[in-house]
Amino acid sequence: MDAIVNRSNCLEGVQKSLLIEDFESADSYIQTFLQIDAKFKDSSADDQREQLISYKKQLEGIAKKRLSAALEIDDFVDDYFKKDTYLRVYNHMVNPMPGMHDFEESSLRVIDPPNVKVRMHRKKNEEVKGWDRRDPTIVSRRESKANGWSSTKCT
């Protein structure tokens, strides 16, 4: 009976602490509730457990938001990699690039890229696709030498 009353007090304490944004006391109420719940397991406390879990998730969400707002990415980046350092170092070399509207008009004709000629080469006998497969009597030069046939010998 005492555990049920303590659980109810913890839930009320968590709710009030969240309303006044006292997150440390809300955390202590949640810890107390979990300790009581671990000692006295009741099936009648399921509604209270669900309510506590919702409060716990709400508290975790608030903590994550505050933590992410407190941390900035610039705190973890060395000054060497920041834009200000880049601009200070290269200020004398980096000039703004004019847009196309700032380009001067030319009276010369438009320059075309050079023509590229693709040179054709004859494929080797072995690379010609299927020429020796059409007629079984035609044999490649490599095969004829391997078989001992030579065009220089007369028989």
C-alpha atoms as one frame of an Amber mdcrd trajectory, in Angstrom:
protein
   0.000   0.000   0.000   2.852   2.304   0.892   4.539   1.636  -2.487   1.403
   2.692  -4.379   1.289   5.997  -2.491   5.011   6.616  -3.060   4.642   5.907
  -6.790   1.763   8.350  -7.031   3.797  10.981  -5.168   6.725  10.418  -7.560
   4.457  10.869 -10.619   3.037  14.097  -9.188   6.549  15.298  -8.365   7.754
  14.587 -11.922   4.775  16.403 -13.414   5.243  19.483 -11.193   9.016  19.515
 -11.795   8.528  19.428 -15.565   6.046  22.316 -15.378   8.468  24.539 -13.454
  11.424  23.237 -15.524  13.286  21.782 -12.549  14.780  18.877 -14.469  17.124
  17.599 -11.749  14.297  17.017  -9.293  12.215  15.433 -12.075  15.106  13.030
 -12.675  15.338  12.182  -8.977  11.567  11.457  -8.847  11.928   9.167 -11.868
  14.840   7.318 -10.218  12.841   6.923  -6.992   9.849   5.568  -8.902  12.044
   3.036 -10.736  13.619   1.865  -7.461  10.199   1.394  -5.842   8.926  -0.372
  -8.948  11.920  -2.727  -8.929  11.229  -3.728  -5.312   7.443  -4.103  -5.597
   6.256  -5.450  -8.939   2.506  -5.000  -9.276   0.363  -5.511 -12.336  -1.892
  -2.740 -11.016   0.937  -0.209 -11.517   1.044  -0.636 -15.319  -0.800   2.633
 -15.919   1.595   4.449 -13.611   4.581   2.866 -15.424   3.271   4.017 -18.813
   2.724   7.519 -17.467   6.245   7.567 -16.002   7.732   6.374 -19.298   5.992
   9.222 -21.121   7.397  11.725 -18.569  10.844  10.147 -18.915  10.737  10.455
 -22.730   9.599  14.061 -22.407  12.517  14.793 -20.046  14.996  13.068 -22.381
  13.695  15.109 -25.326  14.120  18.361 -23.408  17.643  17.375 -22.358  18.617
  16.503 -25.959  17.270  19.808 -27.273  19.110  21.819 -24.645  22.318  19.880
 -25.162  22.262  20.280 -28.931  21.552  23.998 -28.547  24.481  24.362 -26.158
  26.924  22.594 -28.476  27.948  24.321 -31.664  29.896  22.685 -34.450  32.384
  25.560 -34.512  33.571  24.518 -31.053  34.977  21.297 -32.514  36.588  22.708
 -35.681  40.131  24.030 -35.627  40.605  27.671 -36.661  42.758  26.448 -39.543
  39.667  25.120 -41.354  37.387  28.103 -40.830  36.347  30.528 -43.547  37.718
  33.578 -41.738  41.233  32.110 -41.720  40.976  31.263 -45.424  39.900  34.795
 -46.288  42.703  36.331 -44.202  45.382  34.145 -45.787  44.243  34.407 -49.399
  42.780  37.924 -49.318  45.431  39.335 -51.633  45.045  36.449 -54.156  41.308
  35.808 -54.303  39.545  38.325 -56.486  35.866  38.244 -57.270  35.052  36.556
 -60.566  33.017  38.785 -62.892  29.796  37.436 -64.250  29.145  36.831 -67.961
  27.465  40.224 -68.182  30.852  41.816 -67.309  32.728  40.094 -70.168  33.854
  42.303 -73.042  32.396  41.664 -76.481  34.913  40.517 -79.107  34.862  41.424
 -82.783  36.700  38.187 -83.663  34.941  35.039 -84.749  34.153  32.315 -82.258
  37.036  29.894 -81.781  36.082  26.273 -82.359  37.919  23.378 -80.740  40.417
  21.523 -82.964  39.219  18.633 -85.109  40.154  15.236 -83.793  40.990  12.531
 -86.314  40.486   8.955 -85.301  43.096   6.796 -86.991  41.886   3.489 -88.302
  44.091   0.420 -87.990  43.746  -3.047 -89.313  42.879  -5.666 -86.740  45.125
  -8.670 -86.374  43.926 -11.949 -87.841  43.015 -13.298 -84.418  40.942 -10.175
 -83.649  38.764 -10.412 -86.766  35.519 -11.782 -85.478  34.610 -15.166 -86.844
  36.424 -14.971 -90.202  37.936 -18.412 -89.690  34.677 -19.879 -88.393  32.795
 -19.342 -91.627  34.961 -21.674 -93.659  36.817 -24.465 -91.845  39.437 -24.574
 -94.606  40.656 -21.046 -93.737  43.261 -21.158 -90.993  44.895 -18.225 -89.173
  48.594 -17.503 -89.656  49.386 -18.581 -86.102  47.660 -21.943 -86.566  49.481
 -22.617 -89.826  52.893 -22.046 -88.216  51.923 -24.191 -85.225  51.012 -27.052
 -87.558  54.274 -26.730 -89.451  52.715 -25.198 -92.562  54.641 -22.344 -94.072
  53.937 -20.294 -97.141  57.683 -20.039 -97.928  58.143 -23.765 -98.543  57.042
 -25.323-101.768  56.132 -28.955-101.909
